[in-house]
């Protein structure tokens, strides 16, 4: 007798075609096919890639249509939603191995779209329901089954060895999958990463990507790009939401407004609430990810690179400015929890992230040079957190000490300001700032600051002057120009110091 699957949350109103497709015995057989197909695919592509015969693996993947792998992903995702009971007895081990191998070998699976779908599947099928950020509902059978599926994430040797760094890299790679797709992919990746971070076996492998400058820079910029975009979007819409809430509280004036005007306002208001609620789900997770990743010294270190530390300082201080700055009242909305807006928790996690770098003089300088920094800013964070709670006395004292250190760095930078016109050959042609680590762009011949061109290439892999293809590996260091710049800077500092001493000697 055919078992009845409906109604279910995933398919409340099935068509006859769906009923025939979802016959449980058929799905059970389909999952057996998935296991066999996954084992065959791995033997042809990835097992060979683990041997010196990488050429054979590359040849197979070049001949193999992407949809063969994608079809397996789509089928497992479909069964996981429609009839998760079929996964309980399915041979998922070879399929899971296939997913991990595909994620960790981007040279064989080039498409970030395809690898992103693997990240989505890990979230939807293998992650425990209580760990899902959207709290999606699931059947009792699916919940029981997840104890089986989750063991793959935690205990599978391939996953323990390489899943975390592969997902961190994928977080950066999905930058090119499209705006809306990128948000969903990163939402899923962030949830899986948070789950893995709590596992000692996985946490060790998070550090591996930090040793690869190119990969880490891609991930870190993806994380900061997402954070900046989401925060900007949310902070733009929250004042509009607050404005409508205040309008509605003035009952006489609201009632006197033409119905058409009220409907237009409410339509935009509802759109804003949906957008903010959705954006904040991912925004909260990106901020949380920054906090827990930078708590590890090995992961924290590459954030201090010249290409990243100014961006990180700007990202963190821009959030602080919006939460405790002069316009903080404009984002004070009613019932913020309904919008997933948790300003106290957001401020706490940003403050803790900043404190993770409290012992790094280079980051003191980055904070002091940020356009968002102003004197007393970190002191205000300390006062706010002391009032609302959430930080220990030691952390509050560290805030005060950091404020002093950053103010000192700002004073030092002001004292070392050269105050002279910089020769054109020493200026970055796009930013018009003094270069510290110049590199040559071979496609156009221009010299640029390394940090500036690296940031540009992460968003668009082309030469900004002629739109020709360009990658990080194409950049050519200019040690002679760098030495000339350093010599010129030192000469200017000596000249300024001598001028100051002469003035002091003459009582000026």
N, C-alpha and C positions, 0 to 999 in steps of 0.2 A: 504494500500500500504506500502511495506517495505521501511523504510528510508535508505538512502545511507550513510554509515559511512566513505567510503574511497574516495580518499587516505587520510591517516592521518600520522603524524610524527611517531607514534608508530608502525603502520602497513602499510607501503607504498605499499607493494606488497602482498595482501592477497591471500591465497589459497582458493579453494572452501570450504574446511572444516572450515577455519577461518570465512568465510562469514556466514556460517550456525550457527556457534557458537556465532557470534557477532550480531545476529538479536536482535535489541533493545528491543522488547517485551520480549524475552527470558531473557535478562539481567535484565530487570526490575523485572521479577518474581524471578530471582535468588537472587536479593538483598532483596526481601521480605522474601525469605527462610533464608538468612543470619541473618536477624533481629530476626526471630523466633528461629532459632538454637542458636543464641547468648543468647537470653533470657533464653532458656531452660538450656544451659550449665551453665550460671551464677547461676540459681536457684539450680542446683544440686551440684555445686562445691563451689562457692564463697559465696553465701548467707549463707550456712551452716557454712562456715569458720568464718563468722562474729559472730557466736553464740558459746556458750560453746561446741557445738557438732562438734568440729574440727575433731574428729575421723571419722565421717561420710563423711566429705569432703575429707579427706585423702584416705578413702576407695574407694570413687568414682573415684578420680584421678588416683589411682593405677590400677583401672580396665579399665580406659578410654584410648584408643590409642591416642598418641600425634597428629596423623594426623587429628583427628577430628577438633581440634583447628587450626592446620596449614592449613587445607583445606579452612577454612573460611578466614584466612589471605590472602592466595594466590588468592582466588576469588575476594575479595574486591580490592586488589592491581591490579589485571588484569582489572577489570571493570574501576578502576580509570584511568588507562592508555588508555584503548581502547575506552571507551564510558563514560566519566565522567558525562555526562548529567543524566545517570541512578542513580548517587549518590544524585542528587538534591532532589529527592522525596523518596529516600530509607530510611527505618527506621534505621538510623545509631546509634541512642542513645543507644539501648541495646548492639550493637556491640562495640561501643566505651567504654562503661562501662566494658564489658568483657575484652577488651585490658588492661585497667587500672588495673583491678583486677588481671589479670594474671601477669602483671609486678610487682605488689606490694606484691605478695605472692609467692616468689621463693620456699617456702617449699611445695607448691602444684604444681608449674610448675618448675621443677628442671632444665630442659635443658636451658643453656644459648643460644644455637642456636635458640630455639623457641622464647625465650623472645627477642632475638636480631631482629628477624623478625618483632616483634611488633614495635620495635623502628624504623625499616626501613619503616613500614607502616605509622606510625605517620608522618614521614618526607614526604613520597610520596603522601599521600592522604590528611592529615589534615593540614599540614603546608602551609601557603600562598606561592604562586609561587615566589614572590619577595624575600622571606626569604631563598629560596633554594640556597645553596652555589654553586651548579653547574649550576645555572640559567637555569635549564631545561625548554624547551618550553612547553607550554600548550595551549589548545584551549580557545577561548573566553568564551565558556560555562563553562569550568573548572575554569577559573578565577573568573567568577561570583559566581560559586558554592562554592568556597573556603571561601567566607564570611560566608557561612552557616557552612562549616566544621570547620573553625577556632574557631567558638564560642564554640565548644566542648573543645578545648585545653584551652581556656581562662576562660570559665564560668562553665564548668562541676564541680560539687562539689567534686566528687572523684578525678578528676585531680588536682584541687586546693589543696586538702588535702595531696596528696601523689605522684603525678607524678614526680616532680623534684627530690626528694631523690631516687625514684625508678630508674630514668634514670642515676643518678650519680653512683648508685651501679652497674647498668648494664654496664656502661662504663668500670668499672674494670672487671666485670665478662666475657666480651667478649674476654678477653686476651686468653682464651682457645678455641676459635672458629676457629683457623687457621690464618696464617699470612695475607693473602689477604682479607679474609672475615672480619677479625678484623678491617682492615683499613676502609672498606666501612661502617661497622656498626658504628664505632666511628665517621666517617664523618657525618652520619645522626643524631646520638645522639647529637653531638656538635651543629648542626644547631637548633635542637628543644630546647635544653637547652638555647641557646642564645636568642631565641624568648621568652621563659618563663621567663628569668631573668628580662626582661623589664616590667613584670607584677607584681605590688605590691602584689597581692594575692599569686602569686607563689614564689616570692622572699623570703617570710617568711619561706617557707617550705624547701628552700635550706639549711637552717641552721640545719635542723633536723639530717641529716646524720653526721654532724660534732660532734654530741654528742655520736655517736657510733664509738668507736676507731677502731674496726676491719673493719667495712664497709668503714669508711673514709680512712683508710690506704690502703685498696684494691683499692678504686677509685683513690687516690692520686698517688699511685705507677703506676697504669695503665696510668694515664695522663702523668707522667714523663717518663715512659718507652716509650710511643708513641712519646713524644717530642724528647727524646734523639735519638731514632732510625731514626725518620724522618729527624732531623737536620743533623745527621751523614751521611745519604744517600745523602741528597741534597748537603751538603758541599763537599762530595767526587766527585760528578758529575759536579758541577759548574766549577771547574778549567778545566775539560776536555772540557766542552762546550766552555769556553773562548779560550782554546788552538786551537780548530778547527776554531772558528771565526777569530782568528788572522791568521791562515794558509790561510783561504779563502780570507782574505784582501790582502794578498801578491799574486796578480793575476798571475804574471809570474811563480812563483814557484808552485802555485796550478795547473796551466795549464800544466806545465811540468811533473807533477806527472802522473804515469800510471793510466789509467782509472779504472782498477781493484782496485788499492789502494784507489783512490778517493771514489769509491763506498763503499768499506769496511768502510772507515772513516765516510762517510755520513750516512751509515746504523746505526753505533754505535751512531753517533751524534744525529740522529733523535730519537733513543731509549732513549738516555739520556734526551733529551728535553721533551719527553712525560712523562718519569718517574719523572723528577723534577717538571714539571707542576702539575702532579697529586698529588705528595707528598706534595707540598707546599700548596695546597688547605686545606688539613687536618692540616699540620704543623702550618699554620697561625691561624687556628681556635683553636688549642690546646694552643698556646701561648696567644691568646686573652682570652681564657677561664681562664687560670691561672691569667691573669690580673684582669678580672672583679670579679672572685670569691674571690681573696685575698683582694679586696677592702672592703670586709665585715669583720668586726672584729671577728664575731663568726666563720666564715669559715676559717679565717686566723690563728686562735689560734692553731688548731690541726696540722697545718703544722710545728709548732715549736717543735713537739715531737722529741725526739732523733732519732727515726727511720726514720723521714722524713726530718728534717731541713738540714742535710748534703747533702742529695740527691737533695733537691730543690736548695740549694746553688750551687752545682756542675752543675745542669741543666742550671740555669740562667747564671752563669759565663762562661760556655762553649760556649753559644751562643754569649755572649758579646765578648769573645776572638776571635771567628771566624769572627765577624763583624768589630771589630776595632783593632784587633791584628796585628801582623807583617805580616801575610799572607792575610790581607784583600783585597789587590789588586788582588789576584788570583781568587776571586769570582766576580769580576767586569765584568759582561757580558753585551753584547749589547741587547737592548730591553728587560730589565728584566721583565717588566709588562706582556709580552707574556708568560713568564714562571711562572707567579704568584709570582715572587720574588720581595718583597718590603722591602729592607733592612732598610730603614729609619723608616718605621712603625714597623718593627720587633724589632729594637733597642729601639724605644720609648716604646713599650709595655713591653719589658723585663725590661727596666730601671724603669718604673712605678711599675712593680711587686716588684722589689727589694725595691723601696721606700716605698711600703706598710708596709715593715718590718723595716723601719728606726728607729722606737722607741723600737725595741726589742734587748737587749744586747745579747741574746742567738743566734740571727741570725747574729749579728756582728761577733761572734765567729765562726759560721758556715762558713761565707764568708771568714774569715781570714785563716781558716784551709783548705779551698778548694785548691786542686792542681792547679786549673785554676787561682787562685788569684795572682796578683802581684802588688806591690806598684804603685800607680798612675793609676790603671786600671779604677776606677770609675771616676777619674778626667778626663780621656780621653773620657769617655761616656758623661760627662757634657760638655766638649768642643765641641764634635761632635754634640750633640743635640742643643747647642747654635748656631752652625753654620748652621745647616739644618732646625732648627725650629721644633715646635711640642711640646715644653714643656714651661711652664710658668716660670717666674723669681723665684717664690717661689720653684718650683720643681728643678730648676737648683741649687739654693742655698742649697736645701736639699741634692742634690748629693754631693756637696762639704763637707757638714757636715758629711754625711755618710762615705765618704772617710776617714775623720779624725778619726771617731769612729772605723772603721774597722782596720785602721792602728794601733790604740791604742790597739785593741783586739789582733792583731798579736804580738805586742811587749810584751803584758802581757803573752801570751802563750809561747813566746820564753823565757821569764824570769822564767816561772814556769816549763820549761822543766826539768825533773828529772835528766836526764843525767846518769842514772844507768841502769844496766841490770834488767829486770823484771822477777820475778820467773815464771817458766813455768805454774804453776797452776793458775796464774792470767792472762795468755794470751789466747786470742781466738784461738782455734786450726786451724782455716782456715785463718784468717787475720793476725795472729801473732801480735795483738795489745792488749793493756791493756783493760780488760773488765771493764765496769762501772756498768752494770746491767746483771749479769750472770744468765742464766737459764739452766736447765738440760733437755736433750733430752732423754725421757724415753726409746725410741726404741734402742738407742745405748749406753746411759749412759754418753755421752760427755757433758761438760759444754761449752756454747757458749754465746757470747754477744747477748742480746735480739734483738737489731736492726739488726744485721747481719743475724740471723736465720729467723726473720720475713721477711726480704727482699727476702731471698732464697725461703721461703714457698709461697710467692706470685707468683713466677715464676714456682715453681715445689713443690707440696705438699708432699715431701718425706724427710726422714732423709738423709743428705748429706754423712753420713758415711756408711750406709748400705742399702740405697734406700728403706727402709720400709716406708709405709704411715705415714704421720705426719701432724698435723694441729696446728694452733696457740693455740687452747684450750688445747693441750696436753703438752705444755711447762710448766715446773715446776720451779718457782722462787727459787733462792738460797740465802736467806737473810744472812745466816752465812758467805758464801763466799764473798758476797758483802761487809759485814762489815769488814772482814779481808782485802780486797783490799783497802777500804777507810782508814783503820788504817795504812796500809803500806804506802800508798801515802802520808798521813799526816806526818808520821815519816820521809819520804824522804825529804819532803819540809822543815821540821824543821831542819833536818841535813844540807841541802843545805844552808838555811838561816844562821845557826850558823857558817858554814864554811865561808860564805861570810863576816859575821860580824868580824870574827877572822882575816881574811885577811885585812879588812879595818883598824882594830885596829893596825895591824903591818905595815900599810902603803904599803901593797902589791897590 
